[in-house]
Amino acid sequence: MSGLRVIPAWRQGQERLYVCRTDGRNVAWYDRETARVNLLSEDQRADVLNVLQPFLTGPVTVGPPPVPTPAELARLTLHPDDDLAPNRPGEALLVDLDRDPGPPRRLRPDPRRRALATEQAIGEALDGLEGAGWHTLHSVPLPGGDRLHHLVIGPGGLFSVLPLYARKQRVLVADPMVTVGRREPYPLLRRLRADADRAAYALTAEVHPVLALAGPAEVLVTAPLRRVRVFEDSNLSSLTRLGGVLKPADVEALHAMARDRHTWLRV
């Protein structure tokens, strides 16, 4: 018995299979898209291929990772339980609904399901930035039961993104208050800035707060906002036009730090 196990992880709908020791450290991973098994230890080639055999879908290339960066190697040392990168948009809500789905029949729809749909829509839009050199982490847990809904890292900097359901409703933004439709105003921008400050403390880098509105009919901002950017889900891709702040190596290093659960334990 080699003691190795296979752990699947999903990213943008694509599956990568990690081969881990009993202590959780990775020794290899299989990327189905490229049909390549990347080995971190040539000594364990036979054991790795043996444990992966049920998952291989055809001929594969086997060898060391192609020119791995220090950030990539750092990520591979993470225990799967500490790696936040596999988190899906709305991960915390998905877990909550799985544990407590609520009664099968209710007079009003479960608000958690609408919140989940909103996080998933915004998360999907942010994941679409990946090819432009950006990374997005979802449902980053913070002490006290709080979380960052989405953390985006790319050439334009770091952004803490808070999604807000506003389908076919008018949104009024009067810093720090946000009013959606006929609901009562709420100081949402105050919370958003606080989340960004906590992220900045953890990562020792500036983090910009972003309010992402899902499907609003109209957005009215009454005055210039302090630090906060407001986007609709349809134009989140414009984040990629913000560049010249971080070099690719800095993006990778910050992403490696942010995906480690331990980074967030003292914020």
C-alpha positions as YAML, in Angstrom:
chain: A
units: angstrom
residues:
- id: 1
  name: MET
  ca: [0.00, 0.00, 0.00]
- id: 2
  name: SER
  ca: [1.45, 3.37, -1.04]
- id: 3
  name: GLY
  ca: [-0.69, 5.41, 1.34]
- id: 4
  name: LEU
  ca: [-1.54, 7.80, -1.49]
- id: 5
  name: ARG
  ca: [-5.06, 9.05, -2.15]
- id: 6
  name: VAL
  ca: [-6.72, 10.97, -4.99]
- id: 7
  name: ILE
  ca: [-8.60, 14.20, -4.21]
- id: 8
  name: PRO
  ca: [-10.59, 15.96, -6.96]
- id: 9
  name: ALA
  ca: [-10.74, 19.76, -7.17]
- id: 10
  name: TRP
  ca: [-12.84, 21.86, -9.54]
- id: 11
  name: ARG
  ca: [-11.93, 25.19, -11.12]
- id: 12
  name: GLN
  ca: [-14.08, 26.89, -13.77]
- id: 13
  name: GLY
  ca: [-15.85, 23.63, -14.52]
- id: 14
  name: GLN
  ca: [-12.61, 21.70, -15.09]
- id: 15
  name: GLU
  ca: [-11.48, 18.88, -12.84]
- id: 16
  name: ARG
  ca: [-7.94, 18.41, -11.58]
- id: 17
  name: LEU
  ca: [-7.04, 15.30, -9.56]
- id: 18
  name: TYR
  ca: [-4.44, 15.74, -6.81]
- id: 19
  name: VAL
  ca: [-2.47, 12.79, -5.43]
- id: 20
  name: CYS
  ca: [-1.77, 13.31, -1.73]
- id: 21
  name: ARG
  ca: [0.15, 11.60, 1.03]
- id: 22
  name: THR
  ca: [-1.58, 10.64, 4.27]
- id: 23
  name: ASP
  ca: [-0.41, 13.93, 5.82]
- id: 24
  name: GLY
  ca: [-2.26, 15.86, 3.09]
- id: 25
  name: ARG
  ca: [0.75, 17.05, 1.09]
- id: 26
  name: ASN
  ca: [0.51, 16.77, -2.70]
- id: 27
  name: VAL
  ca: [3.00, 14.66, -4.63]
- id: 28
  name: ALA
  ca: [1.38, 14.91, -8.08]
- id: 29
  name: TRP
  ca: [-1.68, 16.07, -10.00]
- id: 30
  name: TYR
  ca: [-3.48, 14.92, -13.11]
- id: 31
  name: ASP
  ca: [-4.80, 17.57, -15.48]
- id: 32
  name: ARG
  ca: [-7.37, 15.95, -17.76]
- id: 33
  name: GLU
  ca: [-7.51, 18.90, -20.15]
- id: 34
  name: THR
  ca: [-3.81, 18.63, -21.01]
- id: 35
  name: ALA
  ca: [-3.65, 14.83, -20.43]
- id: 36
  name: ARG
  ca: [-0.63, 15.31, -18.21]
- id: 37
  name: VAL
  ca: [0.40, 13.83, -14.87]
- id: 38
  name: ASN
  ca: [2.70, 16.29, -13.11]
- id: 39
  name: LEU
  ca: [5.09, 14.64, -10.64]
- id: 40
  name: LEU
  ca: [6.76, 16.45, -7.78]
- id: 41
  name: SER
  ca: [8.74, 13.34, -6.87]
- id: 42
  name: GLU
  ca: [10.07, 11.01, -9.57]
- id: 43
  name: ASP
  ca: [10.62, 8.34, -6.89]
- id: 44
  name: GLN
  ca: [6.86, 7.90, -6.55]
- id: 45
  name: ARG
  ca: [6.07, 7.66, -10.28]
- id: 46
  name: ALA
  ca: [4.88, 4.03, -10.10]
- id: 47
  name: ASP
  ca: [2.73, 4.61, -7.00]
- id: 48
  name: VAL
  ca: [1.19, 7.77, -8.46]
- id: 49
  name: LEU
  ca: [0.29, 6.10, -11.77]
- id: 50
  name: ASN
  ca: [-1.09, 3.09, -9.90]
- id: 51
  name: VAL
  ca: [-3.45, 5.16, -7.74]
- id: 52
  name: LEU
  ca: [-4.48, 7.31, -10.73]
- id: 53
  name: GLN
  ca: [-5.10, 4.34, -13.05]
- id: 54
  name: PRO
  ca: [-8.91, 4.24, -12.51]
- id: 55
  name: PHE
  ca: [-9.12, 7.94, -13.44]
- id: 56
  name: LEU
  ca: [-6.93, 8.04, -16.57]
- id: 57
  name: THR
  ca: [-8.98, 8.45, -19.74]
- id: 58
  name: GLY
  ca: [-6.30, 7.71, -22.33]
- id: 59
  name: PRO
  ca: [-2.60, 8.22, -23.05]
- id: 60
  name: VAL
  ca: [-0.96, 10.74, -20.73]
- id: 61
  name: THR
  ca: [2.34, 12.58, -20.51]
- id: 62
  name: VAL
  ca: [4.15, 12.02, -17.22]
- id: 63
  name: GLY
  ca: [6.87, 14.26, -15.87]
- id: 64
  name: PRO
  ca: [7.74, 17.16, -13.60]
- id: 65
  name: PRO
  ca: [5.56, 20.30, -13.74]
- id: 66
  name: PRO
  ca: [6.54, 22.55, -16.65]
- id: 67
  name: VAL
  ca: [8.71, 25.33, -15.24]
- id: 68
  name: PRO
  ca: [6.89, 25.66, -11.90]
- id: 69
  name: THR
  ca: [6.98, 29.04, -10.20]
- id: 70
  name: PRO
  ca: [7.66, 29.42, -6.46]
- id: 71
  name: ALA
  ca: [4.01, 30.45, -5.99]
- id: 72
  name: GLU
  ca: [2.79, 27.27, -7.71]
- id: 73
  name: LEU
  ca: [5.01, 25.08, -5.56]
- id: 74
  name: ALA
  ca: [3.81, 26.86, -2.43]
- id: 75
  name: ARG
  ca: [0.20, 26.16, -3.37]
- id: 76
  name: LEU
  ca: [0.94, 22.46, -3.83]
- id: 77
  name: THR
  ca: [2.16, 22.17, -0.22]
- id: 78
  name: LEU
  ca: [-1.25, 23.19, 1.13]
- id: 79
  name: HIS
  ca: [-3.33, 20.56, 2.86]
- id: 80
  name: PRO
  ca: [-6.60, 20.19, 0.91]
- id: 81
  name: ASP
  ca: [-8.58, 21.30, 3.97]
- id: 82
  name: ASP
  ca: [-6.60, 24.57, 4.03]
- id: 83
  name: ASP
  ca: [-6.83, 25.37, 0.33]
- id: 84
  name: LEU
  ca: [-9.63, 27.83, -0.43]
- id: 85
  name: ALA
  ca: [-9.19, 27.76, -4.21]
- id: 86
  name: PRO
  ca: [-11.68, 24.90, -4.80]
- id: 87
  name: ASN
  ca: [-14.46, 26.86, -3.04]
- id: 88
  name: ARG
  ca: [-17.43, 27.35, -5.35]
- id: 89
  name: PRO
  ca: [-19.34, 30.64, -5.57]
- id: 90
  name: GLY
  ca: [-21.76, 30.58, -2.66]
- id: 91
  name: GLU
  ca: [-19.87, 27.73, -0.97]
- id: 92
  name: ALA
  ca: [-20.97, 28.77, 2.53]
- id: 93
  name: LEU
  ca: [-24.62, 28.92, 1.47]
- id: 94
  name: LEU
  ca: [-24.39, 25.58, -0.31]
- id: 95
  name: VAL
  ca: [-23.08, 23.97, 2.89]
- id: 96
  name: ASP
  ca: [-25.77, 25.70, 4.96]
- id: 97
  name: LEU
  ca: [-28.57, 24.57, 2.64]
- id: 98
  name: ASP
  ca: [-27.18, 21.04, 2.59]
- id: 99
  name: ARG
  ca: [-27.23, 20.90, 6.39]
- id: 100
  name: ASP
  ca: [-30.60, 22.60, 6.76]
- id: 101
  name: PRO
  ca: [-32.62, 22.61, 3.53]
- id: 102
  name: GLY
  ca: [-35.68, 23.96, 5.34]
- id: 103
  name: PRO
  ca: [-39.27, 22.70, 5.05]
- id: 104
  name: PRO
  ca: [-40.26, 21.33, 1.62]
- id: 105
  name: ARG
  ca: [-43.19, 23.77, 1.49]
- id: 106
  name: ARG
  ca: [-43.05, 27.34, 2.67]
- id: 107
  name: LEU
  ca: [-45.20, 30.40, 2.17]
- id: 108
  name: ARG
  ca: [-42.27, 32.46, 0.91]
- id: 109
  name: PRO
  ca: [-39.16, 31.37, -1.01]
- id: 110
  name: ASP
  ca: [-36.10, 30.69, 1.13]
- id: 111
  name: PRO
  ca: [-34.01, 33.92, 0.94]
- id: 112
  name: ARG
  ca: [-30.85, 31.83, 1.08]
- id: 113
  name: ARG
  ca: [-31.60, 30.40, -2.35]
- id: 114
  name: ARG
  ca: [-31.92, 33.84, -3.93]
- id: 115
  name: ALA
  ca: [-28.69, 34.89, -2.23]
- id: 116
  name: LEU
  ca: [-27.03, 31.74, -3.54]
- id: 117
  name: ALA
  ca: [-28.19, 32.38, -7.10]
- id: 118
  name: THR
  ca: [-26.81, 35.93, -6.85]
- id: 119
  name: GLU
  ca: [-23.41, 34.76, -5.59]
- id: 120
  name: GLN
  ca: [-23.25, 32.14, -8.31]
- id: 121
  name: ALA
  ca: [-24.07, 34.64, -11.06]
- id: 122
  name: ILE
  ca: [-21.48, 37.15, -9.86]
- id: 123
  name: GLY
  ca: [-18.96, 34.38, -9.21]
- id: 124
  name: GLU
  ca: [-19.36, 33.01, -12.72]
- id: 125
  name: ALA
  ca: [-18.77, 36.46, -14.19]
- id: 126
  name: LEU
  ca: [-15.61, 36.87, -12.09]
- id: 127
  name: ASP
  ca: [-14.32, 33.41, -12.96]
- id: 128
  name: GLY
  ca: [-14.54, 34.50, -16.58]
- id: 129
  name: LEU
  ca: [-11.64, 36.88, -15.94]
- id: 130
  name: GLU
  ca: [-9.25, 33.97, -15.34]
- id: 131
  name: GLY
  ca: [-7.86, 33.94, -18.86]
- id: 132
  name: ALA
  ca: [-6.80, 37.57, -18.56]
- id: 133
  name: GLY
  ca: [-4.38, 36.84, -15.72]
- id: 134
  name: TRP
  ca: [-6.86, 37.24, -12.86]
- id: 135
  name: HIS
  ca: [-7.74, 34.87, -10.01]
- id: 136
  name: THR
  ca: [-10.95, 34.76, -7.96]
- id: 137
  name: LEU
  ca: [-11.46, 33.10, -4.58]
- id: 138
  name: HIS
  ca: [-14.99, 32.50, -3.33]
- id: 139
  name: SER
  ca: [-16.47, 32.33, 0.18]
- id: 140
  name: VAL
  ca: [-13.25, 33.20, 2.01]
- id: 141
  name: PRO
  ca: [-13.97, 32.48, 5.70]
- id: 142
  name: LEU
  ca: [-13.15, 35.12, 8.30]
- id: 143
  name: PRO
  ca: [-13.09, 34.79, 12.10]
- id: 144
  name: GLY
  ca: [-16.45, 35.26, 13.78]
- id: 145
  name: GLY
  ca: [-18.44, 33.55, 11.06]
- id: 146
  name: ASP
  ca: [-18.01, 36.35, 8.50]
- id: 147
  name: ARG
  ca: [-16.71, 35.83, 4.98]
- id: 148
  name: LEU
  ca: [-15.54, 37.59, 1.86]
- id: 149
  name: HIS
  ca: [-18.02, 36.61, -0.84]
- id: 150
  name: HIS
  ca: [-15.45, 37.02, -3.62]
- id: 151
  name: LEU
  ca: [-11.80, 38.11, -3.63]
- id: 152
  name: VAL
  ca: [-10.35, 39.05, -7.03]
- id: 153
  name: ILE
  ca: [-6.60, 39.34, -7.64]
- id: 154
  name: GLY
  ca: [-5.12, 40.51, -10.92]
- id: 155
  name: PRO
  ca: [-2.95, 43.05, -12.75]
- id: 156
  name: GLY
  ca: [-5.32, 45.83, -11.65]
- id: 157
  name: GLY
  ca: [-4.96, 45.03, -7.95]
- id: 158
  name: LEU
  ca: [-7.05, 43.27, -5.31]
- id: 159
  name: PHE
  ca: [-10.82, 43.62, -4.96]
- id: 160
  name: SER
  ca: [-13.25, 42.46, -2.31]
- id: 161
  name: VAL
  ca: [-16.56, 41.95, -4.13]
- id: 162
  name: LEU
  ca: [-19.94, 41.92, -2.39]
- id: 163
  name: PRO
  ca: [-22.87, 40.71, -4.58]
- id: 164
  name: LEU
  ca: [-26.33, 42.25, -4.17]
- id: 165
  name: TYR
  ca: [-29.57, 41.00, -5.70]
- id: 166
  name: ALA
  ca: [-31.37, 43.83, -7.51]
- id: 167
  name: ARG
  ca: [-33.20, 42.18, -10.39]
- id: 168
  name: LYS
  ca: [-35.38, 44.68, -12.27]
- id: 169
  name: GLN
  ca: [-35.21, 47.11, -9.35]
- id: 170
  name: ARG
  ca: [-33.91, 50.65, -8.98]
- id: 171
  name: VAL
  ca: [-30.79, 50.94, -6.84]
- id: 172
  name: LEU
  ca: [-29.96, 54.19, -5.07]
- id: 173
  name: VAL
  ca: [-26.45, 54.57, -3.67]
- id: 174
  name: ALA
  ca: [-25.96, 57.44, -1.22]
- id: 175
  name: ASP
  ca: [-22.74, 56.64, 0.67]
- id: 176
  name: PRO
  ca: [-22.88, 54.71, 2.97]
- id: 177
  name: MET
  ca: [-26.54, 53.84, 2.34]
- id: 178
  name: VAL
  ca: [-27.81, 51.54, -0.41]
- id: 179
  name: THR
  ca: [-31.51, 51.30, -1.25]
- id: 180
  name: VAL
  ca: [-32.89, 48.53, -3.47]
- id: 181
  name: GLY
  ca: [-36.41, 49.04, -4.76]
- id: 182
  name: ARG
  ca: [-38.78, 49.88, -1.93]
- id: 183
  name: ARG
  ca: [-36.71, 48.31, 0.79]
- id: 184
  name: GLU
  ca: [-35.29, 50.29, 3.67]
- id: 185
  name: PRO
  ca: [-31.86, 51.91, 3.12]
- id: 186
  name: TYR
  ca: [-28.97, 49.95, 4.59]
- id: 187
  name: PRO
  ca: [-25.37, 51.12, 5.28]
- id: 188
  name: LEU
  ca: [-23.95, 48.43, 3.02]
- id: 189
  name: LEU
  ca: [-20.92, 50.41, 1.88]
- id: 190
  name: ARG
  ca: [-19.71, 50.68, 5.46]
- id: 191
  name: ARG
  ca: [-19.67, 46.90, 5.72]
- id: 192
  name: LEU
  ca: [-18.03, 46.59, 2.32]
- id: 193
  name: ARG
  ca: [-15.18, 48.90, 3.28]
- id: 194
  name: ALA
  ca: [-14.72, 47.01, 6.56]
- id: 195
  name: ASP
  ca: [-14.44, 43.71, 4.66]
- id: 196
  name: ALA
  ca: [-11.84, 45.20, 2.32]
- id: 197
  name: ASP
  ca: [-9.86, 46.55, 5.29]
- id: 198
  name: ARG
  ca: [-9.79, 43.11, 6.91]
- id: 199
  name: ALA
  ca: [-8.55, 41.59, 3.66]
- id: 200
  name: ALA
  ca: [-5.89, 44.29, 3.33]
- id: 201
  name: TYR
  ca: [-4.68, 43.55, 6.86]
- id: 202
  name: ALA
  ca: [-4.41, 39.83, 6.13]
- id: 203
  name: LEU
  ca: [-2.62, 40.23, 2.80]
- id: 204
  name: THR
  ca: [-0.60, 43.36, 3.68]
- id: 205
  name: ALA
  ca: [-1.75, 44.90, 0.40]
- id: 206
  name: GLU
  ca: [-4.38, 47.43, -0.62]
- id: 207
  name: VAL
  ca: [-7.78, 45.85, -1.29]
- id: 208
  name: HIS
  ca: [-10.48, 47.81, -3.10]
- id: 209
  name: PRO
  ca: [-14.15, 47.32, -2.14]
- id: 210
  name: VAL
  ca: [-16.58, 46.55, -4.97]
- id: 211
  name: LEU
  ca: [-20.37, 46.35, -4.90]
- id: 212
  name: ALA
  ca: [-21.63, 44.02, -7.66]
- id: 213
  name: LEU
  ca: [-25.31, 44.45, -8.53]
- id: 214
  name: ALA
  ca: [-27.14, 41.52, -10.10]
- id: 215
  name: GLY
  ca: [-29.66, 42.58, -12.75]
- id: 216
  name: PRO
  ca: [-30.65, 46.10, -11.65]
- id: 217
  name: ALA
  ca: [-33.13, 48.10, -13.74]
- id: 218
  name: GLU
  ca: [-31.41, 51.39, -12.89]
- id: 219
  name: VAL
  ca: [-28.48, 52.50, -10.75]
- id: 220
  name: LEU
  ca: [-28.33, 56.01, -9.33]
- id: 221
  name: VAL
  ca: [-25.25, 57.20, -7.42]
- id: 222
  name: THR
  ca: [-25.98, 60.51, -5.75]
- id: 223
  name: ALA
  ca: [-22.38, 61.61, -5.02]
- id: 224
  name: PRO
  ca: [-18.79, 60.45, -5.49]
- id: 225
  name: LEU
  ca: [-18.14, 57.32, -3.44]
- id: 226
  name: ARG
  ca: [-15.31, 56.93, -0.96]
- id: 227
  name: ARG
  ca: [-13.08, 54.07, -2.19]
- id: 228
  name: VAL
  ca: [-15.99, 51.91, -3.37]
- id: 229
  name: ARG
  ca: [-16.58, 50.91, -6.98]
- id: 230
  name: VAL
  ca: [-20.04, 49.89, -8.17]
- id: 231
  name: PHE
  ca: [-20.47, 47.44, -11.06]
- id: 232
  name: GLU
  ca: [-23.39, 45.64, -12.62]
- id: 233
  name: ASP
  ca: [-23.02, 41.95, -13.33]
- id: 234
  name: SER
  ca: [-23.07, 42.74, -17.05]
- id: 235
  name: ASN
  ca: [-19.95, 44.93, -16.92]
- id: 236
  name: LEU
  ca: [-17.75, 43.18, -14.34]
- id: 237
  name: SER
  ca: [-15.40, 42.27, -17.17]
- id: 238
  name: SER
  ca: [-14.31, 45.93, -17.23]
- id: 239
  name: LEU
  ca: [-12.14, 45.07, -14.20]
- id: 240
  name: THR
  ca: [-9.67, 43.64, -16.69]
- id: 241
  name: ARG
  ca: [-9.10, 47.14, -18.08]
- id: 242
  name: LEU
  ca: [-7.55, 48.11, -14.75]
- id: 243
  name: GLY
  ca: [-3.88, 47.27, -15.13]
- id: 244
  name: GLY
  ca: [-0.37, 48.36, -14.36]
- id: 245
  name: VAL
  ca: [-0.61, 47.80, -10.58]
- id: 246
  name: LEU
  ca: [0.66, 44.26, -10.03]
- id: 247
  name: LYS
  ca: [3.21, 42.25, -11.97]
- id: 248
  name: PRO
  ca: [2.32, 38.63, -12.84]
- id: 249
  name: ALA
  ca: [4.69, 37.31, -10.16]
- id: 250
  name: ASP
  ca: [3.01, 39.54, -7.55]
- id: 251
  name: VAL
  ca: [-0.42, 38.33, -8.63]
- id: 252
  name: GLU
  ca: [0.65, 34.70, -8.22]
- id: 253
  name: ALA
  ca: [2.29, 35.33, -4.85]
- id: 254
  name: LEU
  ca: [-0.77, 37.12, -3.46]
- id: 255
  name: HIS
  ca: [-3.05, 34.42, -4.81]
- id: 256
  name: ALA
  ca: [-0.94, 31.74, -3.12]
- id: 257
  name: MET
  ca: [-1.17, 33.64, 0.17]
- id: 258
  name: ALA
  ca: [-4.89, 34.34, -0.12]
- id: 259
  name: ARG
  ca: [-5.89, 30.76, -0.88]
- id: 260
  name: ASP
  ca: [-4.31, 29.52, 2.38]
- id: 261
  name: ARG
  ca: [-6.97, 29.37, 5.11]
- id: 262
  name: HIS
  ca: [-4.38, 30.22, 7.78]
- id: 263
  name: THR
  ca: [-3.87, 33.66, 6.22]
- id: 264
  name: TRP
  ca: [-7.32, 34.69, 7.44]
- id: 265
  name: LEU
  ca: [-7.27, 33.42, 11.01]
- id: 266
  name: ARG
  ca: [-6.29, 36.71, 12.70]
- id: 267
  name: VAL
  ca: [-8.18, 39.41, 10.85]
...
